[in-house]
Amino acid sequence: MLIIGELINASRKAIAAAIEAQDAEAIAQVARDQANAGADFIDVNAGIFPGREAGYLKWLVETVQAATDRPCAIDSPDPAAIEAALAIHRGTALINSISLEKERWDNLLPIVSGTDLKVIALCMSDAGMPETVDDRLKIADALVNGLVKNGVPVENIYVDPLVQPMSVNNSFGMNFLNAVEAIMAHFAGIHTACGLSNISYGLPVRKLLNRTFMAMAIAKGLDGAIVNPLDREMMAAITAAEALAGRDNYCMRYLKAYRAGRLQPPAA
């Protein structure tokens, strides 16, 4: 499971304040905490600062990579901001995200074409949000084929089938899960990823729903997630679900997490 740490996002008040104050140590600590908790990529987002996003995103990448050895997930629809961040990024970055919406596709495709960048391909189009499995599969087909034709290796593509709140429509959960399964079966070598917390929007005890949904998605083939890696119960659920899904040879990762104390709640 590819874990993308979600916490360095300017929509969070503490992060926005740290960005404006250029408080490098505050950002570095969040980056270190996520890396130590198991994040493979550190997402960086400065999207609430129009006109200043490119400079702030570049500063975030520099700060994160000075503090950790992790690559960044560069989270922006703005090609200028992404290019500024990529200019100083070390290693292979992940772009979060391209979609089939014409403006976003036209802006971001030239950046990822013919590169070794990893990319999240979001199942959105100008027709709006997909609801059914077939809707998602059609968009995924266009996204994957378009990216591959433009020199993006299929193994670098993480299709996000788009999680929608089940409080709005009780079929949204299973439609997403079945879409993950269909996409993984349809495209050899493809990956899937998502930020799944939308599933529980408007409902109580959201963390319970999120953890359960994550386990169900892993059983369907999900192999990437944008999550809070400091949520010990979520990370434990991911570790257990991957073992149960047969994706952890001899349960070695599960046993390693157990010996490190990551499967139990912290001591009181």
C-alpha positions in Angstrom: 0.0 0.0 0.0 1.4 3.4 -1.0 0.7 5.8 1.8 0.5 9.5 1.0 0.6 11.6 4.1 -2.1 14.2 3.9 -1.3 16.6 6.8 0.7 19.4 5.1 -2.3 21.0 3.5 -3.0 24.7 3.7 -6.7 24.1 4.3 -5.6 23.2 7.9 -5.4 26.3 10.0 -2.1 25.4 11.7 -0.4 24.6 8.4 -1.7 27.8 6.7 -0.3 29.8 9.6 3.1 28.0 9.4 3.3 28.6 5.7 2.5 32.3 6.0 5.0 32.7 8.9 7.6 30.6 6.9 7.9 28.5 10.0 10.2 25.8 8.6 10.5 23.8 11.8 6.8 23.5 12.2 6.4 22.1 8.7 9.5 19.9 9.1 8.1 18.3 12.3 4.8 17.4 10.6 6.8 15.9 7.7 9.1 13.9 10.0 6.2 12.6 12.0 4.4 11.4 8.9 7.6 9.8 7.5 8.2 8.0 10.8 4.7 6.7 10.9 5.0 5.1 7.5 4.2 7.7 4.8 5.8 6.9 1.5 5.1 10.3 0.0 4.4 13.6 1.8 1.6 15.6 0.2 2.2 19.3 0.0 -0.6 21.8 -0.7 -0.7 25.6 -0.7 -3.9 26.0 -2.7 -5.5 28.6 -0.4 -2.9 31.2 -1.4 -3.8 32.3 -5.0 -0.9 34.4 -6.5 1.5 33.0 -3.9 0.9 29.3 -4.4 4.0 28.6 -6.6 6.4 30.2 -4.2 4.9 28.6 -1.1 4.7 25.1 -2.8 8.4 25.4 -3.7 9.2 26.3 -0.1 7.2 23.4 1.2 9.0 20.9 -1.0 12.4 22.3 0.1 11.4 22.2 3.7 10.0 18.7 3.6 12.9 17.2 1.7 15.4 18.9 4.0 13.7 17.2 7.0 13.0 13.7 5.5 14.1 11.4 2.7 10.6 11.1 1.4 9.5 12.4 -2.0 6.5 14.7 -2.2 3.1 14.4 -3.7 2.6 17.9 -5.3 -1.0 18.8 -4.8 -2.2 21.5 -7.1 -4.1 22.0 -10.4 -1.9 25.0 -11.2 0.8 24.0 -13.8 3.0 27.0 -12.8 3.0 25.9 -9.1 3.7 22.3 -10.0 6.6 23.3 -12.3 8.1 25.5 -9.6 8.0 22.7 -7.1 9.3 20.1 -9.5 12.3 22.4 -10.4 13.8 21.8 -6.9 12.3 18.4 -6.0 14.7 15.5 -5.5 13.7 12.1 -6.7 10.4 11.0 -8.3 7.5 13.1 -7.3 3.8 12.3 -7.5 1.4 14.7 -9.1 -2.0 15.0 -7.3 -3.9 15.1 -9.6 -4.9 15.1 -13.3 -8.5 14.6 -14.4 -10.5 14.4 -17.6 -11.8 18.0 -17.1 -10.5 19.7 -20.2 -8.7 22.7 -18.6 -7.0 20.5 -16.0 -6.1 17.8 -18.5 -4.7 20.4 -21.0 -2.7 22.2 -18.3 -1.2 19.2 -16.6 -0.6 16.7 -19.4 2.5 18.5 -20.8 4.1 18.4 -17.3 3.7 14.6 -16.9 4.2 13.5 -20.5 7.3 11.5 -21.2 8.5 11.7 -17.5 8.9 9.2 -14.7 6.6 11.1 -12.5 3.9 9.2 -10.7 0.4 10.7 -11.2 -3.0 10.4 -9.5 -5.7 10.2 -12.3 -9.0 11.4 -10.8 -12.2 10.1 -12.3 -13.7 13.5 -12.9 -14.8 14.9 -16.3 -16.6 18.0 -17.5 -19.8 16.0 -17.3 -19.5 16.1 -13.5 -19.0 13.5 -10.8 -19.4 9.8 -11.8 -21.9 7.8 -9.8 -21.9 4.3 -11.2 -19.1 1.8 -11.8 -19.6 2.1 -15.6 -19.2 5.9 -15.3 -15.9 5.6 -13.5 -14.6 2.9 -15.8 -15.3 5.0 -18.9 -13.4 8.0 -17.4 -10.6 5.7 -16.2 -10.3 4.2 -19.7 -9.9 7.7 -21.2 -7.4 8.8 -18.5 -5.2 5.8 -18.6 -5.1 5.4 -22.4 -4.5 9.2 -22.8 -1.6 9.1 -20.3 0.0 6.0 -21.7 -0.2 7.4 -25.2 1.7 10.5 -23.9 4.5 8.5 -22.4 3.4 7.9 -18.8 4.1 4.3 -17.9 1.0 2.5 -16.7 2.7 1.4 -13.5 3.1 5.1 -12.6 -0.7 5.8 -12.8 -2.8 5.7 -9.7 -6.5 5.9 -10.7 -8.7 7.6 -8.1 -12.3 6.4 -8.7 -13.6 9.3 -6.5 -15.2 8.6 -3.1 -18.6 10.3 -2.5 -20.5 10.5 0.8 -22.8 7.6 1.5 -25.0 10.0 3.6 -26.1 11.4 0.2 -26.7 8.1 -1.5 -26.3 4.7 0.2 -25.0 3.1 -3.1 -22.0 5.4 -3.3 -19.8 3.2 -1.1 -20.3 -0.1 -3.0 -20.1 1.7 -6.4 -16.7 3.0 -5.4 -15.5 -0.4 -4.2 -16.8 -2.2 -7.3 -15.1 0.5 -9.4 -11.7 -0.2 -7.7 -12.1 -3.9 -8.5 -13.1 -3.2 -12.1 -10.3 -0.8 -12.7 -7.7 -3.2 -11.2 -9.0 -6.0 -13.4 -9.3 -4.0 -16.6 -5.8 -2.4 -16.7 -2.8 -4.6 -16.3 -0.2 -3.0 -14.1 -2.5 -0.1 -13.0 -2.7 1.2 -9.4 -5.6 2.8 -7.5 -5.6 5.4 -4.8 -8.0 7.7 -3.0 -8.6 10.0 -0.2 -11.5 8.1 1.4 -12.7 10.3 4.3 -15.5 11.7 2.1 -17.3 8.4 2.5 -18.3 9.3 6.1 -19.2 12.9 5.6 -22.2 14.0 7.7 -22.2 10.9 9.8 -21.1 10.2 13.4 -18.0 8.2 14.5 -16.4 8.9 11.1 -13.1 7.2 11.9 -14.9 3.9 12.4 -16.5 4.2 9.0 -13.3 5.3 7.4 -11.3 2.4 8.8 -13.9 -0.2 7.8 -14.2 1.3 4.3 -10.4 1.2 3.9 -10.3 -2.5 4.8 -13.1 -3.2 2.3 -11.3 -1.2 -0.4 -8.1 -3.1 0.1 -10.0 -6.4 -0.3 -11.1 -5.0 -3.7 -7.5 -4.2 -4.7 -6.9 -0.6 -3.6 -3.1 -0.1 -3.3 -2.7 3.6 -2.5 -4.3 6.0 -0.1 -4.1 9.6 0.9 -4.5 9.4 4.7 -3.3 10.7 8.0 -0.4 8.3 8.9 -0.5 9.5 12.5 -4.0 7.9 12.9 -2.6 4.7 14.5 -5.9 2.8 14.2 -6.2 3.6 10.5 -2.6 2.5 9.9 -3.2 -0.7 11.9 -6.3 -1.4 9.9 -4.4 -1.0 6.6 -1.7 -3.4 7.9 -4.2 -6.0 9.0 -6.3 -5.7 5.8 -3.3 -6.1 3.5 -2.3 -9.3 5.4 -5.8 -10.7 5.2 -6.0 -9.8 1.5 -2.9 -11.9 0.8 -0.7 -8.9 0.0 1.8 -9.4 2.8 4.1 -12.5 2.2 4.2 -14.6 5.4 2.6 -11.7 7.2 6.0 -10.1 7.6 4.8 -6.5 7.5 2.1 -7.4 10.0 4.6 -9.0 12.3 7.1 -6.1 12.0 4.3 -3.6 12.9 3.3 -5.8 15.9 6.9 -5.9 17.2 7.2 -2.1 16.7 4.0 -1.6 18.8 2.0 -0.2 15.9 -1.0 -2.5 16.1 -1.9 -1.6 19.6 -3.3 1.6 21.0 -0.7 3.7 22.8 -0.2 3.1 26.5 -2.4 5.2 28.7 
